[in-house]
Amino acid sequence: MKTPNTGVLKRIFAALGDDISRKIYGHRLLFSLLEDKAAIQQMVHGLFPETEQTDSSKICCYGAGGGGVSFIQSGRKVPFIVDKYKTGDLCGIPVISLHDFLDLPDHKQYLLIVTVAREDVRCEIERELNQYGLQYILGCPGLQYFDLKELNLGNEYFVDAGALDGNTTKCFLSQVTAGHVYAFEPNPKQFERTRAALHTYPQVELLPYGLFDRNDVLRFDPMEGNAGSARCSESGSIQIEVRKLDDLLGSRKVTFLKMDIEGSELAALRGAERIIREQRPKLAICVYHKPEDLWEIPSLLLSYHPDYKLYLRHYSINETETILYAI
């Protein structure tokens, strides 16, 4: 990994649009350069100021899955974990049922951190917690890719690079009064699932390509147990067609470009240079897949448009899901 020079970092810091972005960038920089996990813990804890004003013995998390593990490993101590379906223990912390939690005489004094990431399940949990009048905050807050107020969403022509299950496209369409989507999903098996999920949306064009800085066929390794993850690898078990966005869309309108493509974001942005320079779309780009993405991606975008204003937001309770917005 080539480390950034001071001038590059100063330029990026100067382009950051608010204090939240500067704090996230500082913590992530320590993590990228020094693998300082404490920096990520501080960043995550800083996203939940409510927990600093609550008796630490009255904080627990809801969800005994991967999110719960990440929350515990982040260093936050909790007396127990609540889960609707599981009991026992998680990383040495007792797991109790929601029913048993509601039987506690002081249950309404607790602040629950909801660590479930799946939006549909999380919405169901929120409805139930509201029904019982419980205090809670979301461990995965906000509408990822869409909650930055500076986006000022209107009638958008949206590129969804890494469409996966179609949920991001559906979420986008729910946020705008009118919109057209170019959705890209290159994994052949996943493509059919994506098509089934989006077939009732006439404003969506689904394309079976990955985005890159050249037109080619590349090998990718799917990551076991995660349908949304595949890394470029010469020994990969699947072949994927990749294209330059400039070549695929030509002069077609693009106003908002989102990328979550497992470490290929920098190459894909190079392949979209003309569209970005000429049309100046809003951007929401993942910058956590590779340590160097944290400076190489914003530096590239600023080379296309020096007056892009940059924002960072974080959407998980571990080191994943940090999004760079360019407006």
C-alpha positions in Angstrom: 0.0 0.0 0.0 1.4 3.4 -1.0 0.8 5.9 1.7 -0.5 9.4 0.9 1.6 12.5 1.0 0.6 15.5 3.3 -0.5 17.6 0.4 -3.1 15.1 -0.7 -4.5 14.8 2.8 -4.7 18.5 3.2 -6.5 18.9 0.0 -9.1 16.3 1.0 -9.5 17.8 4.5 -10.1 21.2 2.9 -12.9 19.7 0.7 -14.7 18.0 3.6 -18.1 19.7 4.2 -18.7 19.4 7.9 -17.3 18.4 11.3 -18.9 14.9 11.2 -17.0 14.2 8.0 -13.7 15.5 9.4 -14.1 13.3 12.5 -14.9 10.2 10.5 -12.1 10.9 8.2 -9.6 11.3 11.0 -10.6 8.0 12.7 -10.7 6.1 9.4 -7.3 7.4 8.4 -5.8 6.0 11.6 -7.4 2.7 10.9 -6.2 2.7 7.3 -2.6 3.6 8.0 -2.1 2.0 11.4 -4.8 -0.7 11.6 -5.9 1.1 14.8 -9.1 -0.6 15.7 -9.5 1.7 18.7 -10.0 4.5 16.2 -13.0 2.7 14.7 -14.4 2.1 18.1 -14.2 5.8 18.9 -15.8 6.6 15.6 -18.7 4.2 16.1 -19.2 5.4 19.7 -19.2 9.0 18.5 -22.2 8.2 16.3 -24.3 7.5 19.4 -24.1 10.5 21.7 -27.3 9.3 23.5 -25.2 6.5 25.0 -22.9 9.0 26.7 -25.9 10.5 28.6 -27.3 7.1 29.8 -26.2 5.0 32.8 -23.9 2.4 31.2 -25.6 -0.3 33.2 -28.8 0.6 31.4 -27.6 0.1 27.9 -28.0 -3.2 26.0 -28.2 -4.3 22.4 -31.0 -5.9 20.5 -29.9 -8.6 18.1 -27.7 -11.7 18.8 -26.4 -12.0 15.2 -23.3 -10.6 13.5 -24.3 -7.0 14.4 -24.4 -7.9 18.0 -20.9 -9.5 17.8 -19.6 -6.4 16.2 -21.1 -4.2 18.9 -19.6 -6.2 21.7 -16.2 -6.3 20.0 -16.3 -2.5 19.6 -15.7 -2.3 23.3 -19.1 -1.3 24.5 -20.0 -3.3 27.7 -23.6 -4.4 28.1 -25.2 -6.5 30.9 -27.2 -8.6 28.4 -28.4 -8.9 24.8 -32.1 -9.0 23.8 -33.2 -11.2 20.9 -36.7 -12.2 19.9 -35.7 -15.7 18.8 -32.4 -16.7 20.5 -31.3 -17.2 24.1 -28.1 -18.5 25.7 -25.0 -16.3 25.3 -23.0 -14.3 22.7 -19.3 -13.7 23.3 -19.9 -14.5 27.0 -22.8 -12.0 27.3 -26.2 -13.5 28.3 -28.9 -13.4 25.6 -32.5 -13.1 26.9 -35.7 -13.2 25.0 -37.8 -10.1 24.3 -40.5 -11.6 26.5 -38.1 -12.0 29.5 -36.8 -8.4 28.9 -40.3 -7.0 29.1 -40.8 -8.9 32.4 -37.9 -6.9 34.0 -39.5 -4.3 36.4 -37.1 -1.5 35.0 -37.2 -2.5 31.3 -38.4 1.0 30.3 -35.3 2.5 31.7 -33.0 0.7 29.3 -31.7 2.2 26.0 -31.6 -0.6 23.3 -29.1 -0.4 20.5 -30.6 -2.2 17.6 -27.8 -4.0 15.8 -29.8 -5.7 13.1 -28.7 -4.6 9.6 -31.4 -6.0 7.4 -33.8 -3.2 6.7 -37.0 -5.3 6.5 -36.2 -7.1 9.8 -35.1 -3.8 11.4 -38.4 -2.1 10.5 -40.4 -5.0 12.1 -38.3 -4.6 15.3 -38.9 -0.8 15.4 -42.6 -1.3 15.1 -42.5 -3.8 18.0 -40.3 -1.6 20.2 -42.5 1.4 19.6 -45.6 -0.8 20.5 -44.0 -1.4 23.9 -42.9 2.2 24.4 -39.2 1.2 24.6 -36.2 3.5 24.2 -33.9 2.6 21.3 -31.5 3.9 18.7 -30.4 2.3 15.5 -26.9 0.8 15.4 -27.1 1.1 11.6 -28.7 4.5 11.3 -30.0 6.4 8.3 -30.9 5.6 4.8 -27.5 4.5 3.4 -26.6 6.4 0.2 -29.6 8.7 0.6 -29.8 10.4 4.0 -27.4 13.3 3.4 -29.6 16.4 3.2 -27.2 18.1 0.8 -28.1 15.5 -1.8 -31.4 17.4 -2.3 -32.9 14.6 -4.3 -35.4 15.4 -7.1 -35.9 13.9 -10.5 -32.8 11.8 -10.7 -31.1 9.5 -13.2 -29.5 7.1 -10.9 -26.6 4.6 -11.4 -26.9 1.7 -8.9 -23.5 -0.1 -9.3 -23.7 -3.2 -7.3 -27.5 -3.7 -7.4 -27.5 -7.1 -5.6 -31.0 -7.7 -4.3 -32.5 -4.5 -5.7 -33.2 -3.0 -2.3 -31.0 0.1 -2.9 -32.8 0.8 -6.2 -36.2 0.4 -4.4 -35.0 2.6 -1.6 -33.9 5.3 -4.1 -37.3 5.2 -5.9 -39.1 5.6 -2.6 -37.1 8.8 -2.0 -37.7 10.7 -5.3 -40.8 12.0 -7.0 -39.6 10.7 -10.4 -36.5 8.8 -11.4 -34.8 6.5 -13.8 -32.3 3.8 -12.7 -29.4 2.1 -14.5 -28.8 -0.9 -12.2 -25.7 -3.0 -12.6 -25.3 -6.6 -11.3 -22.5 -8.6 -12.9 -22.8 -11.9 -11.0 -24.7 -14.2 -13.4 -26.5 -16.1 -10.6 -27.3 -13.0 -8.6 -28.5 -11.2 -11.8 -31.5 -13.5 -12.1 -32.5 -12.7 -8.5 -32.0 -9.0 -9.1 -34.2 -9.2 -12.2 -36.9 -11.0 -10.3 -36.8 -8.4 -7.5 -37.0 -5.4 -10.0 -39.2 -6.7 -12.8 -42.2 -4.7 -11.7 -40.3 -1.4 -12.0 -40.5 -0.1 -15.6 -38.2 2.8 -14.8 -35.3 0.4 -14.1 -32.8 -0.8 -16.7 -30.9 -3.8 -15.4 -27.5 -4.4 -17.0 -25.4 -7.6 -16.5 -22.0 -5.9 -16.2 -19.5 -4.8 -13.6 -18.0 -1.3 -13.9 -14.3 -0.9 -14.4 -11.7 1.2 -16.2 -11.7 -1.0 -19.3 -13.9 -3.3 -21.2 -12.8 -6.9 -20.4 -13.7 -10.2 -18.9 -12.3 -10.7 -15.3 -12.3 -13.5 -12.8 -13.8 -12.9 -9.4 -13.9 -14.9 -6.2 -17.3 -14.9 -4.5 -16.9 -14.6 -0.7 -18.4 -17.6 1.0 -21.6 -16.9 2.9 -22.0 -13.4 1.4 -23.9 -13.1 -1.9 -23.0 -9.5 -2.2 -19.2 -9.9 -2.0 -16.9 -10.9 -4.8 -13.3 -9.7 -5.2 -11.3 -9.5 -8.5 -8.8 -12.4 -8.6 -6.9 -14.2 -11.3 -7.8 -17.5 -9.7 -11.5 -16.6 -9.3 -14.2 -19.2 -9.9 -16.6 -16.9 -11.8 -16.1 -14.8 -14.9 -17.7 -11.3 -15.0 -17.9 -8.9 -17.9 -16.8 -5.4 -16.9 -17.3 -2.2 -18.9 -16.5 1.5 -18.7 -19.6 3.4 -17.7 -18.6 6.1 -20.2 -18.9 3.5 -23.0 -22.1 1.9 -21.7 -24.1 5.0 -21.2 -22.4 7.4 -23.7 -24.2 10.8 -23.4 -27.2 9.5 -21.5 -28.1 11.5 -18.5 -26.7 10.7 -15.1 -27.4 12.8 -12.0 -26.6 10.5 -9.2 -24.0 7.7 -9.1 -23.7 5.1 -6.3 -21.0 2.5 -6.1 -20.6 -0.5 -3.7 -18.5 -2.9 -5.8 -16.2 -4.6 -3.4 -13.0 -2.7 -4.0 -13.4 -1.9 -7.7 -14.7 1.6 -7.0 -11.5 3.4 -8.0 -11.2 1.6 -11.3 -14.9 2.1 -12.0 -14.7 5.9 -11.3 -11.8 6.1 -13.8 -14.1 4.4 -16.3 -16.7 7.1 -15.6 -14.4 10.1 -16.0 -16.1 11.7 -19.0 -19.6 11.4 -17.4 -18.4 12.8 -14.1 -16.5 15.7 -15.8 -19.3 16.6 -18.2 -22.4 15.9 -16.1 -21.1 16.4 -12.6 -23.4 13.9 -10.9 -23.9 13.5 -7.2 -21.8 10.6 -5.9 -22.1 8.1 -3.1 -19.1 5.8 -3.1 -18.0 3.1 -0.6 -14.5 3.9 0.7 -13.9 1.0 3.2 -13.0 -2.0 1.0 -9.3 -1.0 0.6 -7.3 1.1 3.0 -6.0 3.4 0.2 -9.6 4.1 -1.0 -9.8 6.6 1.7 -7.4 9.0 -0.1 -7.2 7.7 -3.6 -10.9 8.0 -4.3 -11.5 11.5 -3.0 -8.2 12.6 -4.7 -9.5 11.3 -8.0 -12.8 13.0 -7.7 -11.2 16.3 -6.8 -9.0 16.0 -9.9 -12.2 15.8 -11.9 -13.9 18.7 -10.1 -11.8 20.6 -7.6 -14.9 22.3 -6.2 -16.7 19.1 -5.3 -17.8 19.3 -1.6 -17.1 16.0 0.2 -19.0 14.4 3.0 -18.5 11.1 4.9 -21.1 9.1 6.7 -20.9 5.7 8.5 -23.7 3.1 8.6 -22.5 0.2 10.7 -21.2 -0.6 14.1 -17.9 -1.9 12.8 -15.4 -0.7 10.1 -17.6 -1.4 7.1 -20.2 0.8 5.4 -18.4 4.2 5.3 -19.7 6.2 2.4 -18.1 9.2 0.6 -20.5 11.7 -0.8 -19.5 14.2 -3.4 -21.9 17.1 -4.1 
